[in-house]
Amino acid sequence: MFDAEFKRYAEIVDVLFYYGFGSLLLEDLSPGYEKLEIQKRLHPDVYDLPPYVRFRMAIEDLGATFVKFGQILSTRRETFPIELCHELEKLQDKVPPLPFEAVKDTIESVCGPIESAFATFDSEAFAAASISQVHRAVLHDGSAVAIKVKRPGIREQVAVDLPLLETLAELIEIIIPNVKPYNPRGIVSEFVTQIYQELNFVHEGTNADRLNTNFSSNPKVRAPKIYWEYSGSTVLTMEFVEGFRIDNVEAMQMYGINPTSLAVAGFQAYLQMVFIDGFFHSDPHPGNVMFTPDGTLIFIDFGMVGLLRQERRIHFIKLLLSIVDMDVENVCDAFRAFGMNIPTSEKFLDELNYVLQVNAATDVRAMDFGSLMDSLLELMQEYEIQVPSSLMQVLKVIWMVYDVAITLDPAFNFRKEVQPYLTKMMENEILTLQNVKNFPHLLFTIATTIADLPRNITSVMQNVSSGKFTFTIKSPELQALSTAISHATDRMVMGLLIGALVVGSSLALNSPYLSTNETFSWFAGAIYVIAVTFGIMLLLKAIME
């Protein structure tokens, strides 16, 4: 294992020097090197290429793990320059397929002998990527299937690459301190979790089944059927779907499909995934979304999915509504709900308002959501505001879906599609089943808070009297508010005391022991009458005011 790691590290170093990025290490570790001397180490074949292009080519040469990581980086527009992200979007996860003999044992370990499991099997792969390749076959019942098989040794290669990638992230933070706020190690840590899930095809198949369940009432949106009897962690057998990439407008016209209708259907499907289901396909580039000749949307490749808690969904709805309404204050509040440190300076608020207004919808054009997101993330970078990965994941997905929609329909109106949908969701949120289920818990919390109020007030008063903290209210409005709160607290405490006396005296009057003791009975009865009288007086006073 050590030899494999050392050999792989040497390969990485060679590639970095070839494309001119070894200079970062040399400048830090060997200060005696002159800049000119470092530049000479850059290979003549790539000497004249821009840095971002060389960076993308270096990642491609480093293989599967780094290509996958580069694809993740391309989505982090809140962290990296937009130009770099655009260049990384060109990363192609396509490699020549392995010979059938190299994957046959893997397939048969899950499906059994090829001749027994399948009526026909195409030994030549029709698609290949760095992690897997796909073969076409037909089951004995006549079902056409696509068999996705993991490349042998890929898990071992990833296991070697990931620690090296983590080490590189640590070195970058040391060598270039300015990038530390962008949390390179955190980005790599997220990637580690994600790629190991992607290497287990059971996760992908389960995700496809979940989407089909969520869209069971909408036959026009689905994922391929999974054949679990021929699937496992290294092999995934799914329905073979005859269809076209979502950006193939010519094929839509050939089959009489309205591109605008398909754009709206896809956008609405993603709104349901994100804001209703809280489970969404998180890599919706055109190669992962297909349509069939009858206009059905097919989502494929579920290695990457996003999950969103219900309370987070509400924050996202508020954020998007605030953006389309160009409400600067509510946009800032929504960002703060995600834990972001948003400046309060007039300069920042003015710049944010400018970004919203410039990209806003008007009577003559639709909102340019893509341009708005570019400008918004540039503003975040300018003020060094970190955007949580969960927020960026959802914005990225909506952004990618918007780009596809614009490809299908250049006049696609983001605001027109999203505003009524999200407004209706906000109206219905209060009446959700989950909130109804939580109502008893809410009542319990309120009752507990009221019961603890006297003890909390006593604690506060003890702190005040002991000099642990002091404050002075000079504003008349605040003084009036303080007085009102004090009166309300007095009444609440009085009400609790009266209630306790009524309940206590009632129990005493009904106690077998006290009922035989005339003195205690009279005493308990007097307390009961007094408590009820004070309760009625307190109620009347509250009504009169």
C-alpha positions in Angstrom: 0.0 0.0 0.0 2.8 2.4 0.9 4.5 1.7 -2.5 1.2 2.4 -4.3 0.8 5.7 -2.5 4.4 6.8 -3.2 4.1 5.9 -6.9 0.8 7.8 -7.1 2.2 10.8 -5.3 5.1 10.9 -7.8 2.6 10.8 -10.7 0.7 13.7 -9.2 3.9 15.7 -8.8 4.9 15.0 -12.4 1.5 16.2 -13.7 1.6 19.3 -11.6 5.0 20.3 -12.9 4.1 19.4 -16.5 1.2 21.9 -16.4 3.2 24.6 -14.4 1.6 24.2 -11.0 4.6 22.7 -9.2 5.9 26.2 -9.0 3.6 26.8 -6.0 5.6 24.1 -4.1 8.9 25.3 -5.3 8.3 28.9 -4.4 7.4 28.0 -0.8 9.8 25.1 -0.2 12.8 26.4 -2.2 12.9 30.2 -2.0 16.2 30.2 -3.9 14.3 29.4 -7.2 13.8 32.4 -9.4 10.5 32.9 -11.1 12.2 32.4 -14.5 13.7 29.2 -13.5 10.3 27.9 -12.3 8.6 28.9 -15.6 11.2 26.9 -17.5 9.7 23.8 -15.9 6.4 24.4 -17.5 6.2 22.0 -20.6 6.5 23.8 -23.9 3.3 22.1 -25.2 1.2 24.0 -22.6 3.3 27.0 -22.1 1.0 29.5 -23.9 -2.3 28.1 -22.5 -4.2 30.1 -19.9 -3.8 28.9 -16.2 -7.5 27.7 -15.9 -7.2 25.7 -19.1 -3.9 24.1 -17.8 -5.6 23.4 -14.5 -8.5 21.6 -16.2 -6.1 19.5 -18.4 -4.1 18.6 -15.3 -7.2 17.3 -13.6 -8.1 15.2 -16.7 -4.6 13.6 -16.7 -4.8 12.8 -13.0 -7.7 10.4 -13.6 -11.1 9.4 -12.2 -10.9 10.7 -8.6 -9.6 14.1 -9.6 -12.1 14.4 -12.6 -14.9 13.8 -10.2 -13.5 16.3 -7.8 -13.1 18.8 -10.6 -16.7 18.4 -11.5 -17.7 19.2 -7.9 -15.4 22.3 -7.9 -17.2 23.5 -11.1 -20.4 23.9 -9.1 -18.8 25.9 -6.3 -19.2 29.3 -7.9 -19.6 30.9 -4.5 -16.0 29.9 -3.7 -14.0 30.0 -7.0 -13.8 32.5 -9.9 -16.6 32.1 -12.3 -14.1 31.7 -15.2 -12.5 28.7 -13.5 -15.9 27.1 -12.8 -16.8 27.5 -16.5 -13.6 25.9 -17.5 -14.1 23.0 -15.1 -17.5 22.4 -16.5 -15.8 21.1 -19.7 -14.4 18.1 -17.7 -15.4 15.0 -19.6 -15.8 11.9 -17.5 -15.4 9.7 -20.6 -12.7 7.0 -21.1 -12.4 4.1 -23.5 -14.3 1.0 -22.2 -12.5 -2.0 -20.8 -12.7 -5.3 -22.7 -15.7 -7.4 -21.7 -13.3 -10.0 -20.2 -12.2 -7.4 -17.6 -15.7 -6.9 -16.2 -17.3 -10.3 -16.9 -16.4 -11.8 -13.5 -17.9 -8.7 -11.7 -21.2 -9.0 -13.6 -21.4 -12.8 -13.0 -20.7 -12.4 -9.3 -24.0 -10.5 -9.0 -26.1 -11.8 -11.9 -24.9 -15.3 -12.3 -23.7 -16.8 -15.6 -24.3 -14.5 -18.5 -26.0 -17.2 -20.6 -28.4 -18.0 -17.8 -29.3 -14.5 -16.7 -29.8 -12.9 -20.0 -31.4 -13.9 -23.3 -28.9 -11.6 -25.2 -25.9 -9.6 -23.9 -23.9 -7.1 -25.9 -20.3 -7.6 -24.8 -19.3 -4.2 -26.3 -20.1 -1.3 -23.9 -22.1 1.5 -25.3 -21.1 4.0 -22.7 -18.0 4.3 -20.4 -16.8 6.6 -17.7 -14.0 6.6 -15.2 -15.9 4.7 -12.6 -18.1 2.4 -14.6 -19.2 1.3 -18.0 -22.6 0.2 -19.4 -23.6 -2.8 -21.5 -27.0 -3.5 -23.1 -28.8 -6.8 -22.6 -32.2 -8.4 -22.8 -33.8 -10.4 -20.0 -35.6 -13.7 -20.7 -39.0 -12.0 -20.4 -38.0 -9.7 -23.3 -37.2 -6.6 -21.1 -34.4 -4.5 -22.5 -31.9 -3.5 -19.8 -28.8 -1.5 -19.3 -26.2 -3.1 -17.0 -23.9 -0.6 -15.2 -20.8 -2.3 -14.0 -18.1 -0.9 -11.8 -14.5 -0.9 -13.2 -12.3 -3.4 -11.4 -9.9 -1.8 -9.0 -11.6 1.6 -9.0 -12.3 1.5 -5.3 -8.7 0.7 -4.5 -7.6 3.6 -6.8 -9.9 6.0 -5.0 -8.7 4.8 -1.6 -5.2 5.7 -2.7 -6.1 9.1 -4.2 -8.3 10.5 -1.5 -5.7 10.7 1.3 -3.3 12.4 -1.2 -6.1 14.8 -2.2 -6.6 15.6 1.5 -2.9 16.2 1.9 -2.9 18.5 -1.1 -5.7 20.5 0.4 -3.8 20.9 3.6 -0.7 22.0 1.7 -2.6 24.5 -0.3 -4.0 26.1 3.0 -0.4 26.3 4.3 1.2 27.6 1.1 -1.6 30.0 0.1 -3.1 31.3 3.3 -5.5 33.5 1.4 -7.6 30.5 0.3 -8.1 29.2 3.9 -11.5 31.0 4.3 -12.7 29.0 1.3 -12.1 25.8 3.4 -10.3 23.5 0.9 -10.1 20.7 3.4 -13.9 21.0 4.1 -14.6 20.7 0.3 -12.4 17.6 0.1 -14.1 16.1 3.1 -17.6 16.5 1.5 -16.2 15.0 -1.6 -14.9 11.9 0.2 -18.3 11.2 1.6 -20.0 11.7 -1.8 -17.7 9.6 -3.9 -17.9 6.5 -1.6 -21.7 6.7 -1.9 -21.4 6.9 -5.6 -19.1 3.8 -5.7 -22.0 1.8 -4.1 -24.6 1.2 -6.8 -27.1 0.1 -4.2 -27.4 3.8 -3.2 -28.0 4.8 -6.8 -30.7 2.2 -7.3 -32.5 3.1 -4.1 -32.4 6.7 -5.1 -34.1 5.9 -8.4 -36.8 3.9 -6.7 -37.4 6.8 -4.3 -37.9 9.3 -7.2 -40.4 6.9 -8.8 -42.3 6.7 -5.6 -42.4 10.5 -5.2 -43.7 10.9 -8.7 -46.1 8.0 -8.7 -49.0 10.3 -9.5 -47.2 11.9 -12.4 -46.4 9.3 -15.1 -44.6 12.0 -17.2 -41.7 12.1 -14.8 -39.7 9.0 -13.7 -36.4 7.2 -13.4 -35.6 3.8 -15.1 -36.9 0.8 -13.3 -34.3 -1.1 -11.3 -34.1 -4.9 -11.5 -32.9 -5.7 -8.0 -32.5 -9.4 -8.7 -29.6 -8.6 -11.0 -28.2 -5.7 -9.0 -25.7 -5.2 -6.1 -23.0 -2.8 -4.9 -20.9 -3.4 -8.1 -23.6 -4.0 -10.7 -26.8 -2.1 -11.4 -29.3 -3.5 -13.9 -32.0 -1.0 -15.0 -34.6 -0.5 -17.7 -33.0 0.5 -21.0 -34.8 3.7 -22.0 -35.0 4.8 -25.7 -34.8 8.5 -25.5 -32.9 11.7 -26.3 -30.9 14.3 -24.3 -33.1 17.0 -22.9 -31.3 19.7 -25.0 -32.0 17.9 -28.3 -34.6 20.4 -29.7 -34.5 18.8 -33.1 -35.7 15.5 -31.8 -38.5 17.3 -29.9 -39.7 18.9 -33.1 -39.5 15.6 -34.9 -41.9 14.0 -32.4 -44.1 17.0 -32.1 -43.1 17.9 -28.6 -43.3 21.5 -27.6 -39.9 22.5 -26.1 -41.6 25.2 -24.0 -43.9 22.7 -22.4 -41.1 20.3 -21.7 -39.0 23.1 -20.2 -41.9 24.1 -17.8 -42.5 20.4 -16.9 -38.9 19.9 -16.0 -38.7 23.0 -14.0 -41.9 22.2 -12.1 -40.6 18.6 -11.5 -37.5 20.1 -9.8 -39.5 22.5 -7.7 -41.4 19.5 -6.4 -38.2 17.5 -5.7 -36.6 20.4 -3.8 -39.4 22.1 -2.0 -42.0 19.4 -1.5 -40.1 16.1 -1.4 -36.8 17.4 0.0 -35.1 14.8 -2.2 -33.6 15.8 -5.5 -31.4 14.7 -8.4 -28.4 17.0 -7.8 -26.6 16.7 -11.1 -29.2 17.7 -13.7 -26.9 18.4 -16.6 -28.4 17.6 -20.1 -26.7 14.2 -20.2 -28.5 13.1 -17.1 -32.0 14.1 -18.2 -33.7 12.5 -21.1 -37.1 12.6 -22.8 -38.9 9.9 -24.7 -40.9 10.2 -27.9 -44.1 10.6 -25.9 -42.7 13.5 -23.9 -41.9 11.7 -20.7 -39.0 13.1 -18.6 -36.5 10.4 -17.6 -33.8 11.2 -14.9 -30.8 8.9 -15.0 -27.5 8.5 -12.9 -28.6 8.9 -9.3 -25.1 8.7 -7.8 -25.5 12.3 -6.6 -28.6 13.3 -4.8 -29.5 16.1 -2.4 -31.5 15.9 0.8 -33.3 18.9 2.4 -34.9 19.0 5.9 -38.3 20.6 6.1 -37.2 23.7 8.0 -34.5 24.3 5.4 -37.1 24.0 2.6 -39.0 26.9 4.2 -35.8 29.0 4.3 -35.2 28.3 0.6 -38.7 29.3 -0.3 -38.4 32.5 1.5 -35.1 33.2 -0.2 -36.3 32.6 -3.7 -39.5 34.6 -3.1 -37.4 37.5 -1.7 -35.1 37.4 -4.8 -38.0 37.5 -7.3 -39.6 40.2 -5.3 -36.3 42.2 -5.2 -36.7 42.5 -1.4 -33.2 43.3 -0.1 -34.1 43.1 3.6 -35.8 39.7 3.3 -33.0 38.4 1.1 -30.5 39.3 3.9 -32.7 37.8 6.5 -33.0 34.6 4.5 -29.2 34.4 4.1 -28.8 34.9 7.9 -31.2 32.0 8.5 -28.5 29.8 6.9 -25.9 31.1 9.3 -24.3 33.5 6.8 -22.5 36.6 8.2 -24.2 39.3 6.1 -22.8 42.8 6.4 -25.2 45.6 7.5 -23.3 48.4 5.8 -25.2 50.7 3.4 -22.6 50.0 0.7 -23.3 46.3 0.8 -27.1 46.8 0.8 -26.9 49.2 -2.1 -24.8 46.7 -4.1 -27.2 43.9 -3.3 -30.1 46.0 -4.4 -28.3 46.8 -7.6 -27.7 43.1 -8.4 -31.4 42.3 -7.8 -32.7 45.3 -9.8 -30.4 44.9 -12.8 -31.5 41.2 -13.3 -35.2 41.8 -12.4 -38.0 40.9 -14.6 -39.7 43.8 -16.5 -42.6 44.2 -18.8 -40.4 43.5 -21.8 -38.1 40.7 -20.5 -37.9 37.8 -18.1 -35.7 37.6 -15.0 -32.2 36.5 -16.0 -31.7 34.0 -13.1 -28.3 32.9 -14.4 -26.9 36.4 -14.6 -28.4 37.2 -11.2 -26.6 34.2 -9.6 -23.3 35.1 -11.2 -23.5 38.7 -9.9 -24.7 37.6 -6.5 -21.9 35.1 -6.0 -19.3 37.7 -7.2 -20.7 40.0 -4.5 -20.3 37.3 -1.9 -16.7 36.8 -3.0 -16.0 40.5 -2.8 -17.2 40.6 0.8 -15.7 37.2 1.6 -19.0 35.8 2.7 -19.0 32.0 2.9 -22.0 30.3 1.4 -23.0 27.0 3.1 -22.7 24.0 0.9 -26.3 23.0 1.5 -27.5 26.4 0.2 -25.2 26.3 -2.8 -26.2 22.8 -3.7 -29.9 23.8 -4.1 -29.1 27.1 -5.9 -26.8 25.2 -8.2 -29.5 22.7 -9.1 -32.1 25.4 -9.8 -29.4 27.3 -11.8 -28.6 24.2 -14.0 -32.3 23.5 -14.5 -32.8 27.2 -15.5 -30.0 26.9 -18.0 -31.6 23.8 -19.6 -35.0 25.6 -19.7 -33.4 28.6 -21.4 -31.9 26.2 -24.0 -35.3 24.8 -24.8 -37.2 28.1 -24.6 -35.1 31.3 -24.8 -38.2 33.2 -23.5 -38.6 31.0 -20.4 -39.8 33.3 -17.6 -38.2 32.2 -14.3 -40.3 34.6 -12.2 -43.5 33.6 -13.8 -42.9 29.9 -13.1 -41.5 30.1 -9.6 -43.4 32.9 -7.9 -47.0 31.4 -7.9 -45.6 27.9 -7.0 -43.6 29.1 -4.0 -46.3 31.5 -2.8 -48.8 28.6 -2.8 -46.4 26.5 -0.9 -45.8 29.2 1.8 -49.6 29.5 2.2 -50.0 25.7 2.7 -46.9 25.3 4.9 -48.9 26.2 8.1 -51.4 23.4 7.4 -48.9 20.7 6.7 -49.4 17.3 8.3 -46.1 17.6 10.1 -47.1 20.9 11.7 -50.4 19.3 12.9 -48.4 16.5 14.4 -46.1 19.0 16.1 -49.0 20.9 17.7 -49.1 18.9 21.0 -45.3 19.4 21.3 -45.9 23.1 20.8 -48.5 23.2 23.6 -46.2 21.2 25.9 -43.4 23.7 25.2 -45.7 26.7 26.0 -46.9 25.1 29.2 -43.3 24.2 30.3 -42.2 27.8 29.6 -45.0 29.2 31.7 -44.3 26.9 34.5 -40.6 27.8 34.5 -41.4 31.5 34.3 -41.4 32.3 38.1 -38.1 30.5 38.6 -36.5 32.3 35.5 -37.7 35.7 36.7 -36.3 35.0 40.2 -33.0 34.0 38.6 -32.9 37.2 36.6 -33.8 39.3 39.6 -31.0 37.7 41.7 -28.5 38.4 39.0 -29.7 42.0 38.8 -29.6 42.5 42.6 -26.1 40.9 42.9 -24.7 43.4 40.3 -23.8 40.7 37.7 -25.4 42.9 35.1 -27.1 46.2 35.0 -29.0 48.2 32.3 -30.6 51.5 31.9 -33.6 52.3 29.7 -33.7 55.8 28.5 -36.1 55.6 25.6 -39.7 56.3 26.5 -40.9 53.7 24.1 -38.7 51.0 25.6 -39.7 52.1 29.1 -43.4 51.8 28.1 -42.6 48.3 26.7 -40.8 47.3 29.8 -43.7 48.5 32.0 -46.2 46.5 29.8 -44.0 43.4 30.0 -43.8 43.8 33.8 -47.5 44.1 34.2 -48.1 41.1 32.0 -45.6 39.1 34.0 -47.3 40.1 37.3 -50.6 39.0 36.0 -49.2 35.7 34.7 -47.6 35.0 38.0 -50.7 36.0 39.9 -52.8 33.8 37.6 -50.5 30.8 38.2 -50.7 31.4 42.0 -54.5 31.7 42.0 -54.7 28.5 39.8 -52.4 26.7 42.3 -54.5 27.8 45.2 -57.8 26.7 43.5 -56.4 23.3 42.6 -54.7 22.8 46.0 -57.8 23.8 48.0 -60.0 21.6 45.8 -57.8 18.6 46.5 -57.8 19.4 50.2 -61.6 19.7 50.3 -61.9 16.3 48.6 -59.3 14.6 50.8 -60.8 11.9 53.1 -58.6 13.0 56.0 -59.3 16.8 55.8 -63.0 16.4 55.2 -63.3 14.9 58.7 -61.3 17.8 60.3 -63.7 20.8 60.6 -61.0 23.4 61.2 -59.0 22.4 58.1 -62.2 22.1 56.0 -63.2 25.7 56.8 -59.6 26.9 56.1 -59.4 25.1 52.8 -62.9 26.4 51.8 -61.9 30.0 52.7 -58.8 29.7 50.5 -60.9 28.3 47.7 -63.4 31.1 47.8 -60.7 33.8 48.0 -58.8 32.3 45.1 -61.8 32.1 42.9 -62.8 35.6 43.8 -59.4 37.0 42.9 -59.4 35.0 39.7 -62.7 36.5 38.6 -61.5 40.0 39.5 -58.2 39.5 37.6 -60.2 38.3 34.6 -62.6 41.3 34.7 -59.7 43.7 35.0 -58.1 42.2 31.9 -61.3 42.4 30.0 -62.0 46.1 31.0 -58.5 47.1 29.8 
